Amino acid sequence: MSNKPCHVLYSPFVFARRSLEITYNAKAVGTLYFPAHSTPSIDEKKSIESYHLEIASLPERYHPVTICLHIHDVRKGVGELYFALGYSVVTAGDARDQKFTERFYRILSNHKYAISNSFGSYALYATEMGVPFGLYGTEPEYENKRDPNIEQGPYRSYLDTPYYERAIELFGHLPTEEVTPEQLEFATYYLGINTGISRTQMASILYKSLFSWLILKLTCRSETDGTA
């Protein structure tokens, strides 16, 4: 266990949304669907046909459904498969892009509901914004190829964490018309909104760390020069 101090960061996503004044649009229609996504190390093997059948079974009030894909799946050609089935497909793009957060929230604000078959950060962002979110459909079929931090092969251990078990309790159904107080409390806690340090505190911590690093570097250089 490390003895280094740990600070909770107020969600940069939420800070950006509020700064940009992007809010839930009560007149929005349809559902934004976030299929469980892959990573360079983990494949998601659930078939597009399975997703399609589940989406087709959604009650009418959740239609039309727009598919929101992670950039990894876009690059793997998954978008074309959904296009071929007649879906509108969107993406916020690469998370390293300066406009990523704004694009994400602009897309989200155009929909009345959000759903997924896996609980991810998008669920927290949607809930905090006031967009009703729910889990729907069978779980993803994750296959870990080379991530050393989790079990190799079928990856399911995430289901057994207290965090995920509580998420299923709160969101394990199709979204209702409004975010519940319990759902909002959950999202608020994990986004660090009420517990995160302020911008001033964060700046102070970062600058102190920078100065400590510079002093250490200069000290090491002086000792090296003196030895030489």
N, C-alpha and C positions, 0 to 999 in steps of 0.2 A: 504494500500500500504506500502511495506517495504522500509525503508530508507537505507538498506544495499546495498553496491555497487554490481553491476552485471557486470561480465566480459564474453566476448565471447571467447569460446575456439576453437582454430583451430582444425578441425576434426582429431581425433586420427586415424580414418580409413584412411584418405587421407595421413596422415604422414606415416603410416605403408606401404601403397601401394608404395609411392615414395621411402621410405627407402629400400624396397624389390625390387624395380625397376620392378614392374609388370605393363605392359603397354598393351594398346589395340593391339590385333593381327589382322592386316588387312587381313590376310589370313584365319581367322577363318570362320566357316560356321554355319548356323543354328541359332536358337533363344533360349534364356534362358527365360522361363516363370515363373513368380512369382505369383502363385495364392494368392489372399487375404488370410491371415492366421488368425487363431483363437488365443485366449489367454486363460489362465485358467478361466478368468471371462467372456469372450465374445466368442460365437460360430459363425462360419461362415456356414450358412445353404444352400448356393448355391450348387446344386448337382454336383458331379463329371461328370455326364452325360452331364450337361449343358456346363461345361468347355470343355469336349471332343468334343462336336459338334461345339463349337466356334473355337477351335484349328484346327479342320478338315477343316474349312472354310477359313483358312489363305491362302493367295496367296503362290504359290509354293516356291518363293524365301526366305520365312521365315522358311522353313522346312530344316532339321528335328528340332523338338521342344523337348527340355529337360525341365522337370519339376523341379524347385528348391523349396523345401519345408522348412518351418520354423520347428524348433525342436518340437514345440507343436503339430503340425499336424503329424509329423513323429511318435510321441509317441501315437497318436490317431489312427494309422494304415492307414492314408490317402495314404501313399506311396504305400501300397499293392494294393489299388484300381486303382492307375495310372499304376502300373506295369501290372495289369491284362488287361489293355487296350493297352498295348504294348509300353508304354513310358519309356524312360530312366529317372530315378529319382535320384536327388542329393540333398545334404544338406550340409551346412557349419557347422552343428552341434550346440552344445550349445554355446551361446554367451559368457559364462564365461570361455570357453576353451582358452588357450593362442594361439592356432593355428587357432581360428575361423576366424579372419580377413584375414589371409593369404589364408585359404581355400576358403573363399568367393571370393576373387579376382582371385585366380587361376581358379576357376570354371567360373567366369565371362569372363576371358580373352580367354576362349576356344569357345566363341560364338560371332557371328557377330552382333546380335541384342539382345535386352532385352525388354520384354513386361510384362504387368500385367493388371488386371482389377481394380487395386487400386494403388494410388500414395503413395509409402512408401520410406523409406530411401534408399533402393536399387536403386531407380530411380536416386537419387542425386549422389550416388556413381558411378553408371554406366555412367551417363552424364559427371561427372568430369573426368572419365577415358577415355572418348571418344567413349564409346559404345552407339550407337543410341538407345534411349528408347522411347516407346510409350504406351499409354493406349489402351486397346482393350477388347471388350466383355462387357457384362452387369455387373453392379456394384455388389459387394458382398452383401449378405443378413445377415448383422450382427445382432446378438441377444444378448443383454447385460443381463447377469444373475445376476451379483453381483458387478460390478464396480461402486462405489458410486460417481465417478467423472463425469459420463455422464448419459444420460437418460436411464431408465430401459426399457427393451423390445427392439423393433427395434431401432437400432442405426444409425442415418443418419445425425446428426448435423455437423459432420466433413465436409460434402459437402458444407456447407454454410460459411466457413471461407474464408477470402481473400487469404490466402495461397493456399488452395485447388482450389479455383476458378481460380487463376492465373496458377496453375499447369495444370489444364484442358485446359486452353487457349493455353499453350505452348506444351503440350504433349498429348492432346486428340485425337490422331490419330496414325496409325501405324508408326513405326520409318522409317525415310528416310535414305539415305545412310550416312549422316553425322550429327553430333550434330550441331545445329544452334548456332550462337553467343548469341541469347536471352536465349536459354536453358542453355548454359554454364554459362551465367551471373547469372541466377536464382540459379543454383546448387552451384556456387561459393559463392554467398551471404549467402545461408542457411547453408553451410558447414563452414562458418567463415574463409574462406581461406585468404581473403584480410583484414578482420576486426578483426580476432582473435588475442589475445595477444601471445607474443613469449614464447618459452620454459623458457627463463630466467625470464620473467615477471611472468609466472605461478609459477615457483619454488619460487620466492620471496614472492608471495602472500601466497602460501601454508606454507612456513616456518614461515612467520609472524603470520599466523593463529595458527600454532602449538605452537609457543612460547607464544602467547597471552593466549591460552588454558592452557598451563603448568603453567604460572604465576597465572592465575585465580584459578587453582586447588590448587597450593601451598598456595595462599593467604587464600582460604577457609579452607584449612587444618590447617593453623596456627591459624586462628580465632577460629576454633573448639577446637584445643588443648588448646588455651588460656582460653576459656570459661570453659573447663573441669578442 
